[in-house]
Amino acid sequence: MKIENYLTKSLNLELPIIMAPMHFVSNTVMLKAAMDSGIAGAFPSLNHRKEGELEKVLTELNEHKNKNNSKGTYGINLIVGKSNPFYKKHLDICVEQKVPFYITSLGNPKEVIEKAHKYNAIVLSDVTNIAHAKKADQVGCDGFIAVGAGAGGHAGPYPLNVLIPSLKKHFPNKPVIAAGAISSGEGIFSMLSLGASGVSMGTRFIASNESGVAIEYKNGIVNSGMQDIVMTDRLTGTKSTVIYNDFIKKLGLKQSGFEKFMSNNRFTKKYFKMYIQMRGMKWLEGAAIPGSKDSLWMAGQSVEMINNITSIQDIVNKLKEETIIAKEKVDSFFV
């Protein structure tokens, strides 16, 4: 079975899957494995904040993609809001290195779109509702990452079976990539049937051999159920989904009154939000340290369906097999 649609054609993929960008989880080993498996891998630029680090990673990924004639590709996630002090610098580096595609989050993607389109790169914008989508559409994004309920990180409020058809209704010519609580071929097939051009999956790939996080985090993915996923605004100021581990129990799920005041005061909000994000990244960074007690385990509700730790190639092979089985099963219903 071969799936041909906007995502597979524009990014030259064997399966319409993006391995979602994950803070302090995504690494070059995972990205290379994704490419070699025929899917797209993405990572946040903020994973590489030291001088010269992002350039080195992009050079390595470009060399791997060209040398090995990989079946897939890679992209980068840019937080384009004012709270990201590295945004301008990272964008210039990405353009210079000709990153194949971008995922934009938390801000106006206009500048990214203008610079990326000069060398025919693709820009997909995270959206959680129609209002966000209208703004991204007006400045010319190539497609939407529809972030629905149950997603890891900044989950949206709406279920994908409503959000995707709604986006297709309002923007019939704009490709939509589904993101949120997808971890199986059945999930992929259901999203395609709703009109999505593909899926963005993160949580499933945390429990992979190539993932660089601590084994405690990987086991947390395997051993958790959907009831163990909670939302907190302590991480970035915006509600994010995490596993309810010992650290988050002590930290709490709600910002303090002081934090809310500083985040909303017009004189302090820009710099305080920067501080909140940097602090949250330190907590996330701890997830890569074996035995660390001071770390957040970001994950989506798809932990419910994840039962083992295996290689990215095995994960992709299983997803492909499950997608075929799901299609055959549905086909059998029609007589």
N, C-alpha and C positions, 0 to 999 in steps of 0.2 A: 504494500500500500504506500502510495506517495501522496502527500497533501500539498497541493499547489494553491497558494493564496497570496495576499499582499505580503505577509510577513516572511514566508519561505522564499518568495521570489526576490523581494527587495534586499534581504540579508543573506540569500543563498544558503538556506537551512534545509536540513532533512526533515526536521520536525519543527512545528511552530511554537517553540518554547524559548523563553528568556529565563536564564538563571538569574533571579532578581539580585540587584545590588544590596549588600548587607554590610552595615558598619562593623568593622573589625572581624568579620567572618570571611567575606570575599577575599581571595588571594590569587596570586598568579598561577599556582598549581591548579586551583579550581577553574580558573578562566581557560587555561590550556586544555584541561580535561573536557570542559564544555565544548570548546571548539572542535576537538577531536571526536566528540560524540555527535556532532552534526547539529548542535543547538547554539544559541547565542548566550554568552556570559556577560554580565555587567557588574561593575563595582563602583562604590562611591569614591569620588576624587578625594574626599576628606579622610580616607584611609591612609593617605600619603601626604603628610603635611610638612615633612622635613625637606630641607633644601635639596633639590636634585632628585628626590625620590620618585616623584610622579613621572618625570622624564624617563628615568631608568626603567620603570615598570612598563610604560607605553612602548618604548623601544623593544623591550623583550617580547611583548605580546605581538607587536608588528612582525618581528623576525620569525616568531613561531608560526604565525598565520601564513606568512609568505613561504617560508622554508618547507613547512610540512603540508602546504596546500590544504589546510584544514577545511573540513566540510562546513564548519560553522564560522562564527565571528564573535567579536566582542564589542562592548560599548561602555559608556561611563555615565554615572549619575551625578548631576550637578545640582546642588541646592542653590537656587538663584536669588534667594531672599537676602535682605540686608544683614541678616544675622550671620552670614557666612563670610568671614573676612578674607578667605582664600579664593572666592569666586572668580574675580577678574584674572588673577594670576593663573589659576587652573584652567580657565577657559582658553586663554592664549596658548598655554602649553598643549592642550588637546587639539586645538586647531592646527598648530604647527606640526603635530604628530599625525594629523589626519585620522582622528578617531572615527571609526565607521558609523556609529550611531550614538545618540545621546538620550538620556532620560532626565527630564527637568522636574524639579520639585520645589514647592513652597515659594513661588514668586513668578515674576513675569519672564517668560522664556524668549522674548523678542530678540535680544542680542545674540543668544545662542543660535536661534533659528537663522538669523541673517548671516552669521559667520559660518555655520555648518553648511548652509545651502550653497555657499561659494565654491565648495568642493564636492557637492552632491551627497553630503552625509544626511542621515535621517534624524529627525528630532521627534521623540515621543514625550508627551507631557502627562505627568500624574494628575488625575482628576478624581474627585469623589462625588461630584454633583454637576448639574447642568450649568450652573453659574460659572464654575471653574473652567468647564469645557468651552464655554462661549469666549472667555478671555483668551484661552490658548488658541482657539480657532481663529480669532480675529487677527492674531499676529502670525498666523501661518504654520502652526505645528503640523507635522505629517500624520500624526495619529495620537490616540489617547491610551494611556495605561489606566484602565478603569479600576480603581482601588476600592473594593467592596468590603462589606462587613466580614469579619473573621480573618482579615489579612494580618500579617506580622508587621510591626512598626506602626506607622500612622494609618490605621485602618479607617475606611469610610463608614458612614452610617447605614448605607443601603445594601441589600443583598444583590448579588450579581445578576440574578434572574430578573431583576427589575432595572438595575442600572444599565446593563448592556443594551437591552431593547430600547430604553429611553434615549441613550446616546445615539443609537442607530436611527431612531425616529427624528431626532433634532438635527443630526449631522449624517445624513444617509451616505455621503461619499467619503466619510472619514473612517479609516481603520481603527478598530478598538481591540486592545489587548486586555484580557481579563486577569485580575490579580486579587487573590483573596481566598484562602482555605482550599486550594487546589493541590492535591498530592497524588493523583492517580490518573490513569488513562481514561477512566469513566468521567472524571472531572473535566479533562481536556475535551472529550467528545461532547459533553453537555455544553461547554462554553462555545464550541464551534457551532453547535446547533442553534445557539441563541444569537449568532451573528458575529461572534468575536473572530478575529483573524489569528488568534493564538493566545497563549497564556504566559504569565510571569509567575514563576514559582521560586520561593526563597526557602521556607522552613524545611522542605524535604531535603534540600542540599546541605543543610547544616549537619545532618546526620550522615555524613559521607566520610570516606577514608581521607579524601583530599582536604577536607575542612580543617583549618588550623586551630580551631577552638579546643578548649580543654575537654577531656573525655567526660567530665562531670556535666558539662553543657550538652554534649551529644546524648548522653544517657538521659538527661532531663527531657530532651525532645522525645526520645523513644518511650520513656516511662510516663509521660504526661498525657492527659486527656483534654478534650475541649473545655471541660469545666475548670481546668487549671490555668487557663489563659485569662488574664485580667487587664484592665486598662489603667494606665497611670499618666498623670501630667507632670510628674516629677522629673522625667527624663529630658524633655525638650521644651516643656511648657505647653505643647500640644499633646493630646491624648495618644498614647502609644500602647501597643499590646505586648505583654511580657508574661513569662511563666511565673507563677506565684511561688517563688522559692524563698528561702530564709532571708535573703538580703532584702527583697522587696517587702517582705512582711515587716521588717524593722524600719525600712525607709518610709513606708506608707504610700498610699495611692494618690493623695491630694496635695497640691501646693499649699504652703502656709499662707496666712493672710499677708505677711510681709512680701512673700514672693509674688503674689497676685498683684499687690500694689506696685511693686517695682516693675513688673512686666507690663503694666497698663499705663503707668505714668509717662506722659509724653516726653519728659526730660531724661528719663532713665531707661525706657523700655528697649531701645536699640542695643545699648551696652549690656543691660542685664540679660537680655535674651542670648547675647553672645556668650555671656558667662554661664548661663543655664545649659547651653548646648555643649560647651567645652567640658563642663562638669559631667554631663550625661555621657559624653564620649569616654571620659576616664572610667566611668562605671562599666560601660560596655567593653572597653579595652581589657578590663579585668577578666572577661570571659575566656580569654586565650591563655590565662595563667592557670596551670594545673593546681587544683585545690584552693583557688582563690575564693574567699568568702565575701569579698566586696565587689560583686559583679552582677549585672543584670543579664538575664537570658531572654533576649527578644525572640518572639516566635508567634505564629498565628495558630488559629484553631485547627489547622490541618494536622497538628500533632496527634490528633485522634486516630489518624490512619497510618501513622509511621511506626513501624515495628522493628526496624533493624538499622544497623550502620553498615553501609556497603560502598562500593566505588560509584563514582558519577556515571561511568560507562554502564554499569549494571542498572543503575536507577533509570537512565535514559532507555536502555533496552526494554526494561519492564514497562515503562510508560508507553512505549511504542506498541508492545504486545497487548497491553490492556486497552489501548485506544482501538486497535483492530477488533478485539473481542467485543468491546462495547458497541462498535458499529454493526458487527455481525448480529449481535443480540437484538438490537433495535430493528435491523432489517428483517429479522425472523418474525417480527410482530405483524408485518404487512403481508397480506395474502391476496 
